[in-house]
Structures are given as structure tokens and as C-alpha cells.
Amino acid sequence: MSEFKSSGFRDEFGNAGPDLVGITTLTSPYYFVPPSGSTAERPQDPAPGMLRFNTDIGRLEVWRNDHWGTIVGESPDLGDNNQTASPGGTGTRGVFMRGQTPASETEIDYVTVETLGAPVKFGDLSVTNGGGNAPFSSRTRGIFHGESPSGPDIEFITIATTGTVTDWGANLSRNAFYGFGAANQTRGVSAGGFSPDTTTIDMVTIASSGIVSDFGSLITGASHGASVQSSTRAVFMGGYVTPAGTRTKQMQTIQFASTGSPSDFGDLSDLGWNSGGVCSATRGVAALGSYTSSGTSVNIIEYITLATYGDSTDFGDAVTTNTHRGGGCCSPTRGLFMGGFDSPADTNEMEYITIPTTGNGVDFGDLIEAAINVYGCSTGHGGL
């Protein structure tokens, strides 16, 4: 026997309703409305399993005893689990810029993250991209921002299709070359960048176009770092600090629903820059870039728990042992890192990790050509 208890049942006359005990079927031509409120209004110390509608992100969420988990209402599946980068079937689609090979490129490629194998060309940006930024995405749209070293351009793609790249209709407020990018299903941010402007954070509403708004400013102006996110928070990990010309361990976090300056999140284990980031809804992982003060690339992979503050923890080792300036994209459970500089030359290697666990990278396949600054986004990252 099961028992269902609730307070507040009333009949059509406003009188107290019946006690419901045992197997009970509830039918109605109407609907069930759960409690609702903003992220800031979340209950303190809720009971495990509490369900509510978050008005900031427009989604149901449930308390999982240590964090609020978003209940996904749409599938991230594209591609084909049996054939990498097929336009049909199921799987998370990862889309990434080819960067430099060594010339600056316009090409965009894509894969199905759950598979193994080589990417397929998606289309072309309207400008060459020698490094650009970490793109950001919703489940349907990918945003490429500040692609050109000489301009603050923004373009977008519909991830389920191929070939077409559309101008956003407005530019960033600054030249954001090598900046950070992060998003949830609703809002995307472009933060920092290489000099002269290293602190500004711009934001867009991903489903729209033509408008770029001010979000705030980074605590420490930086570029060349990794970006990870949950549905409520983005974390910018490490980076290169200009004009001082130093590297930083600092991680900075913003809340998507608010605007203003970030908060300090914690520190990386090393001076992290030129790295790629991947994430689930609860964990962010950075790799292919911890570039030490001595000028040596290392194969460090490290992770953070997105719902808390604190320093990074060792995850494992990358397949390539001397790589930086690589990128990443991910499904809800698999992180994919690709490209980078593997001394004495660029590499075409791609490798993957299983995000909820720890361990070393595993070979995925090869890029179409060796490249650096291969930054990506997907239909299944942790912000969605």
C-alpha cells in the first residue's frame, strides 16, 4: 500500500477535501502548477525531491540532496550514434571552429559526441578566425562571437542544420578576441578577451538577434581560459592577464539570471590558460592548456563542482602530453577535447573523458586537419 498526503485540498465549495490513501488516480482537464520562484528565492534546506519551477531559467528543477538539478524538457539528440556527424538519428552534436592550421580559418566542423571518429565540415564563418572565443549555445542555436582579431563580430548557426551562418545584426561592445563564452538555454555571455579590453562582459538573449547588452565586468581581466557552466552559473577558469602579461589560477563565476561583477570561485592547481572546458550540469572540467610559469605545457585535467565554491581537483591526464590551445565540446556525460599545440607542431588528435567519473583521456579520432584554437559548443552541455 502507498500513502499520499497533502495539505490544502479543497472541493468546489471551498471545504476541506478528502484524505487520499492507497492507489489514487487524479484526473483533470486542467493542469498541475508546482511552486515557482526565482533562483534567489529557492528554499533553504529543502527536502530531497522537492519540485519547483525556476522563473529565471524557465524550467522545472528538483532538489537532489546536494544541488538543484534542471529537468530537461527537450532532447539534445542530433546526429547518429552509429555514424559520427550524420544529420539524422540520435546523439549530442558538438560544433567547433577549426581555428588556425596554421593560417586563420573560416571552417566550422561537427561531430556526434557519443561516437568515435572524424568530424564533418558544417560550414564557414564570414570572417577568418585565428582563435576567436569559446562559442556558446542553446539546444538549437550556436553563437560565434568576437571571431576576428580586428573586430567584435557575432554570427550564429542553427545547430540541427549545416552550411548556413547568419550575422547577429549587432556587434559586441568591444574587441573580444580570445575571450570566454558561456550560456544556459536562454542567455549567453561573452567575457574578457585579449587587450585592449580584458574585463567587459556582454550578454545576449540567444533566441533573439540584433541586441547586445552590458552584463558587468570581470574581477580580473583575462583571456585564453576555459569556460564551463550549469543552468544557473558560469565559471571562467584561469587565463592570460593583459597588459600585465601574467597567467592566473583564479576562477571567476557569474549567475546567468543577474548582472554585475563575478565572484571569486577558487583557484586552479596551476597557472591555467589556453585550455578547453567541458561540463555536465554539476561538474566542470578543463584540459589541454595548463601552461606553467616555466613555459612548459602539461597534460593536466582538473575539475570543479559547479554548485559549490572551491579549488579544482585532479581528474586525470590527457592523451597528448605537451598540448595547449586546444578546445572542447560535450554531451551531458562525455567531454571531448581536440587540437592544440603538441610541440613541435599542431596536433589533429581528439580525445574524450567520461565527465561524472575521473580518469585519463581516451582516443576519439582525428580532426580534419591539425589545428590550434579549436573552440566548440554543443546541444548537450551543462548549462542546458
C-alpha positions as CSV (number, residue, x, y, z in Angstrom):
1,M,0.0,0.0,0.0
2,S,1.2,3.5,-0.7
3,E,0.1,6.7,1.1
4,F,-0.3,10.1,-0.4
5,K,-0.5,13.1,2.0
6,S,-1.1,16.7,1.1
7,S,-2.4,19.8,2.8
8,G,-4.6,22.3,1.1
9,F,-7.1,20.1,-0.8
10,R,-10.4,21.8,-1.2
11,D,-13.7,20.9,-3.0
12,E,-15.6,23.3,-5.3
13,F,-17.3,24.8,-2.3
14,G,-14.1,25.7,-0.5
15,N,-14.5,22.9,2.0
16,A,-11.7,20.6,3.1
17,G,-11.2,17.8,0.6
18,P,-10.8,14.0,1.3
19,D,-7.7,12.2,2.6
20,L,-6.1,10.2,-0.2
21,V,-4.8,6.8,0.9
22,G,-3.7,3.9,-1.2
23,I,-3.7,3.8,-5.0
24,T,-5.3,7.0,-6.1
25,T,-5.8,8.3,-9.7
26,L,-6.1,12.1,-10.2
27,T,-7.7,13.2,-13.5
28,S,-8.4,16.7,-14.7
29,P,-8.8,18.6,-18.0
30,Y,-6.6,21.3,-16.4
31,Y,-3.0,21.0,-15.1
32,F,-0.8,20.8,-12.1
33,V,1.1,24.0,-11.1
34,P,4.2,23.5,-8.9
35,P,5.6,26.1,-6.6
36,S,7.6,28.7,-8.6
37,G,10.1,31.5,-8.0
38,S,13.5,32.9,-9.0
39,T,16.9,31.3,-8.3
40,A,17.4,33.7,-5.4
41,E,14.1,32.5,-3.9
42,R,15.0,28.9,-3.7
43,P,14.1,27.3,-0.3
44,Q,16.8,26.8,2.2
45,D,17.4,23.2,3.2
46,P,14.6,21.7,1.1
47,A,13.6,18.0,1.4
48,P,15.1,15.8,-1.3
49,G,12.8,15.5,-4.3
50,M,11.3,19.0,-3.9
51,L,10.0,20.1,-7.3
52,R,9.7,23.8,-8.3
53,F,9.6,26.0,-11.5
54,N,12.5,28.3,-11.7
55,T,11.2,31.5,-13.3
56,D,14.8,32.8,-14.2
57,I,15.6,29.9,-16.5
58,G,12.0,28.8,-17.4
59,R,12.4,25.2,-16.3
60,L,11.4,22.7,-13.7
61,E,14.1,21.8,-11.2
62,V,14.4,19.2,-8.4
63,W,16.5,19.2,-5.2
64,R,18.9,16.3,-5.4
65,N,20.0,16.4,-1.8
66,D,23.1,18.5,-2.7
67,H,22.1,20.7,-5.7
68,W,19.2,21.8,-7.8
69,G,19.0,19.8,-10.9
70,T,17.2,21.1,-14.0
71,I,14.6,18.8,-15.5
72,V,15.2,18.9,-19.2
73,G,12.2,19.2,-21.4
74,E,13.8,18.8,-24.7
75,S,16.2,16.3,-26.1
76,P,19.7,17.3,-27.2
77,D,19.9,14.5,-29.7
78,L,21.1,15.0,-33.2
79,G,23.5,13.0,-35.3
80,D,23.6,9.2,-35.3
81,N,25.2,7.0,-32.6
82,N,26.3,4.6,-35.3
83,Q,27.8,7.1,-37.7
84,T,29.7,10.2,-36.4
85,A,28.2,13.5,-37.6
86,S,25.3,12.1,-39.5
87,P,22.4,14.6,-39.8
88,G,19.8,12.1,-38.6
89,G,19.4,9.7,-35.7
90,T,20.3,10.3,-32.1
91,G,23.3,11.8,-30.2
92,T,24.6,15.2,-29.0
93,R,26.0,17.4,-31.7
94,G,29.3,19.2,-31.0
95,V,30.2,22.1,-33.3
96,F,33.6,23.8,-33.3
97,M,35.8,26.3,-35.2
98,R,38.9,25.0,-36.9
99,G,41.0,27.9,-35.6
100,Q,44.5,28.1,-37.2
101,T,46.0,25.4,-39.4
102,P,48.5,27.4,-39.2
103,A,46.6,30.1,-41.2
104,S,43.5,31.5,-39.7
105,E,40.4,29.6,-40.9
106,T,36.7,30.1,-41.5
107,E,35.7,26.4,-41.3
108,I,33.2,25.1,-38.8
109,D,33.2,21.3,-38.2
110,Y,30.9,19.0,-36.2
111,V,30.7,15.5,-34.6
112,T,28.3,13.3,-32.7
113,V,29.9,13.4,-29.2
114,E,28.7,9.9,-28.2
115,T,30.5,8.2,-31.2
116,L,34.2,7.8,-32.2
117,G,35.6,9.1,-35.5
118,A,36.4,12.1,-37.6
119,P,34.4,15.3,-37.8
120,V,32.5,16.6,-40.9
121,K,32.5,20.1,-42.2
122,F,29.5,22.2,-41.1
123,G,30.0,25.4,-43.0
124,D,32.1,28.6,-42.9
125,L,32.2,31.8,-40.8
126,S,32.1,35.1,-42.8
127,V,35.4,36.1,-41.3
128,T,38.6,34.2,-40.7
129,N,39.2,33.1,-37.1
130,G,42.7,32.9,-35.7
131,G,41.4,32.0,-32.3
132,G,38.2,33.8,-31.5
133,N,36.4,32.8,-28.3
134,A,34.8,29.8,-26.8
135,P,31.4,29.8,-28.6
136,F,28.2,29.3,-26.6
137,S,24.9,27.6,-27.4
138,S,21.4,26.7,-26.5
139,R,19.9,23.4,-27.7
140,T,19.1,24.9,-31.0
141,R,21.5,27.8,-31.8
142,G,25.3,28.2,-31.6
143,I,26.8,31.7,-31.2
144,F,30.3,32.6,-32.5
145,H,31.4,35.9,-31.0
146,G,34.4,38.1,-31.5
147,E,35.8,35.8,-34.1
148,S,38.2,38.2,-35.8
149,P,41.3,39.7,-34.3
150,S,40.3,43.0,-35.9
151,G,36.6,43.2,-35.0
152,P,33.8,42.3,-32.5
153,D,31.7,40.3,-34.8
154,I,28.8,37.9,-33.8
155,E,27.3,35.2,-36.0
156,F,25.0,32.3,-35.3
157,I,24.1,28.9,-36.6
158,T,21.1,26.6,-36.3
159,I,22.9,23.5,-34.9
160,A,20.5,21.0,-36.4
161,T,21.2,22.2,-40.0
162,T,24.5,22.7,-41.8
163,G,26.0,25.3,-44.1
164,T,24.3,28.5,-43.0
165,V,25.9,31.1,-40.8
166,T,23.9,34.3,-40.1
167,D,25.1,37.7,-38.9
168,W,23.7,38.6,-35.4
169,G,22.8,42.1,-36.5
170,A,24.8,43.9,-33.8
171,N,28.4,43.7,-32.6
172,L,30.0,43.2,-29.2
173,S,30.8,46.3,-27.3
174,R,34.5,45.6,-27.6
175,N,37.0,43.5,-29.5
176,A,36.8,40.2,-27.6
177,F,39.5,38.1,-29.3
178,Y,40.4,35.0,-27.2
179,G,37.6,35.8,-24.7
180,F,35.4,33.5,-22.6
181,G,31.9,32.3,-23.7
182,A,29.1,30.6,-21.7
183,A,25.4,30.1,-21.8
184,N,22.3,28.5,-20.5
185,Q,19.2,27.8,-22.6
186,T,18.2,31.5,-22.5
187,R,21.2,33.8,-22.0
188,G,24.7,33.8,-23.4
189,V,27.7,35.9,-22.3
190,S,30.9,36.9,-23.9
191,A,33.5,37.9,-21.3
192,G,37.0,39.4,-21.3
193,G,39.4,38.9,-24.2
194,F,42.9,39.9,-25.3
195,S,43.9,43.5,-24.9
196,P,42.9,46.3,-25.1
197,D,39.6,45.5,-23.3
198,T,40.0,42.5,-21.0
199,T,37.2,43.0,-18.4
200,T,33.9,43.7,-20.2
201,I,31.1,41.1,-20.1
202,D,28.5,41.4,-22.9
203,M,25.3,39.4,-22.9
204,V,22.7,38.3,-25.5
205,T,19.3,36.5,-25.5
206,I,20.2,33.5,-27.6
207,A,16.8,33.1,-29.3
208,S,16.8,36.7,-30.5
209,S,19.2,38.7,-32.6
210,G,20.3,42.3,-33.1
211,I,20.8,43.3,-29.4
212,V,23.9,43.1,-27.3
213,S,23.6,44.3,-23.6
214,D,26.1,45.1,-20.9
215,F,26.4,42.4,-18.1
216,G,29.2,43.7,-16.0
217,S,33.0,43.4,-15.7
218,L,35.4,40.6,-14.7
219,I,37.2,40.8,-11.4
220,T,40.5,40.2,-13.2
221,G,40.6,41.0,-16.9
222,A,41.7,37.8,-18.7
223,S,41.7,35.8,-22.0
224,H,42.7,32.3,-23.2
225,G,40.9,30.5,-20.4
226,A,38.3,27.7,-20.1
227,S,34.6,28.2,-19.7
228,V,32.1,25.8,-18.0
229,Q,28.5,26.2,-16.9
230,S,25.4,24.8,-15.2
231,S,22.0,26.1,-15.9
232,T,22.4,28.9,-13.4
233,R,26.1,29.6,-13.2
234,A,29.1,30.1,-15.5
235,V,32.7,29.7,-14.3
236,F,35.7,31.2,-16.2
237,M,38.8,29.2,-15.4
238,G,42.2,30.8,-15.3
239,G,43.5,32.8,-18.3
240,Y,46.1,35.2,-19.5
241,V,46.1,38.6,-17.8
242,T,46.9,41.6,-20.0
243,P,48.5,44.0,-20.2
244,A,50.5,42.6,-17.3
245,G,51.4,39.6,-19.3
246,T,51.0,37.1,-16.5
247,R,48.9,33.9,-16.1
248,T,46.3,33.4,-13.4
249,K,45.0,30.5,-11.4
250,Q,41.8,32.4,-10.5
251,M,38.4,31.2,-11.3
252,Q,35.5,33.7,-11.6
253,T,31.8,32.9,-11.5
254,I,28.6,34.7,-12.6
255,Q,24.9,33.9,-12.2
256,F,23.1,34.0,-15.5
257,A,20.0,35.4,-14.0
258,S,21.7,38.5,-12.6
259,T,24.1,41.1,-13.9
260,G,27.2,42.7,-12.4
261,S,30.7,41.6,-11.4
262,P,31.6,37.9,-10.9
263,S,32.5,36.4,-7.6
264,D,35.8,34.6,-6.9
265,F,35.2,30.8,-7.2
266,G,38.6,29.4,-6.2
267,D,41.9,28.5,-7.8
268,L,43.2,26.1,-10.4
269,S,46.1,23.9,-9.4
270,D,48.4,25.6,-11.9
271,L,48.6,28.8,-13.9
272,G,45.8,27.7,-16.3
273,W,45.5,29.3,-19.7
274,N,45.0,28.3,-23.4
275,S,42.7,25.5,-22.1
276,G,39.4,23.9,-23.2
277,G,36.4,23.4,-21.0
278,V,33.6,20.7,-20.9
279,C,30.8,20.3,-18.4
280,S,27.8,18.4,-17.1
281,A,25.1,20.1,-15.1
282,T,27.1,19.5,-11.9
283,R,30.8,19.3,-12.9
284,G,33.2,21.5,-15.0
285,V,36.4,20.1,-16.4
286,A,39.4,21.9,-18.0
287,A,42.2,20.3,-20.1
288,L,44.7,20.9,-22.8
289,G,46.2,24.1,-21.5
290,S,47.7,24.3,-18.1
291,Y,50.8,26.3,-19.1
292,T,53.2,26.8,-16.3
293,S,55.3,29.8,-15.3
294,S,58.3,28.0,-16.6
295,G,56.8,27.9,-20.1
296,T,56.0,24.2,-20.2
297,S,52.8,22.7,-21.4
298,V,51.4,19.8,-19.2
299,N,48.8,17.2,-19.6
300,I,46.7,18.2,-16.5
301,I,42.9,17.6,-16.5
302,E,41.1,19.0,-13.5
303,Y,37.6,19.6,-12.4
304,I,35.3,21.6,-10.1
305,T,31.8,21.0,-8.7
306,L,29.7,23.8,-10.2
307,A,27.2,24.1,-7.3
308,T,29.9,24.9,-4.7
309,Y,32.9,27.2,-4.4
310,G,36.5,25.9,-4.1
311,D,39.7,25.0,-5.8
312,S,40.0,22.5,-8.6
313,T,40.7,18.7,-8.2
314,D,42.8,16.4,-10.3
315,F,40.8,14.5,-12.8
316,G,43.4,12.5,-14.7
317,D,45.8,13.0,-17.6
318,A,45.3,14.0,-21.3
319,V,46.4,11.6,-24.0
320,T,48.6,14.3,-25.5
321,T,51.4,15.2,-23.0
322,N,52.5,18.6,-24.2
323,T,49.4,20.4,-25.5
324,H,47.9,23.8,-25.1
325,R,45.5,26.0,-27.2
326,G,43.1,23.1,-27.6
327,G,39.3,23.2,-27.3
328,G,36.3,21.2,-26.1
329,C,32.6,20.4,-26.5
330,C,30.5,17.8,-24.7
331,S,27.4,15.8,-24.1
332,P,25.8,15.5,-20.7
333,T,28.2,12.7,-19.8
334,R,31.1,12.9,-22.3
335,G,33.7,15.6,-22.7
336,L,35.6,15.9,-26.0
337,F,38.9,17.7,-26.3
338,M,40.6,18.4,-29.6
339,G,43.5,20.0,-31.3
340,G,46.2,22.2,-29.7
341,F,49.9,22.7,-30.0
342,D,51.8,19.5,-29.3
343,S,55.4,20.6,-29.5
344,P,56.9,21.0,-32.0
345,A,53.7,21.2,-34.1
346,D,49.9,21.5,-34.0
347,T,48.0,18.3,-33.5
348,N,44.9,16.7,-35.0
349,E,44.2,14.5,-32.1
350,M,40.8,14.3,-30.4
351,E,40.2,12.6,-27.0
352,Y,37.3,12.1,-24.7
353,I,36.6,11.7,-21.0
354,T,33.6,10.5,-19.0
355,I,32.6,13.6,-17.1
356,P,30.9,12.0,-14.0
357,T,33.9,9.9,-13.3
358,T,37.7,10.6,-13.2
359,G,40.4,9.1,-15.3
360,N,42.7,9.7,-18.3
361,G,41.7,10.8,-21.7
362,V,40.8,8.1,-24.4
363,D,41.5,8.5,-28.1
364,F,38.4,9.7,-30.1
365,G,39.7,10.1,-33.7
366,D,41.4,12.8,-35.7
367,L,40.4,16.3,-36.8
368,I,40.1,17.0,-40.5
369,E,43.5,18.8,-40.2
370,A,45.8,19.7,-37.4
371,A,44.8,23.0,-35.7
372,I,45.0,25.2,-32.6
373,N,42.3,27.3,-31.0
374,V,39.6,24.8,-31.9
375,Y,36.8,26.1,-29.6
376,G,33.4,24.4,-29.6
377,C,29.9,24.3,-28.3
378,S,27.1,21.6,-28.3
379,T,23.4,20.7,-27.9
380,G,24.1,19.0,-24.6
381,H,26.5,21.0,-22.3
382,G,25.9,21.5,-18.6
383,G,24.0,24.8,-19.0
384,L,21.2,23.1,-20.7
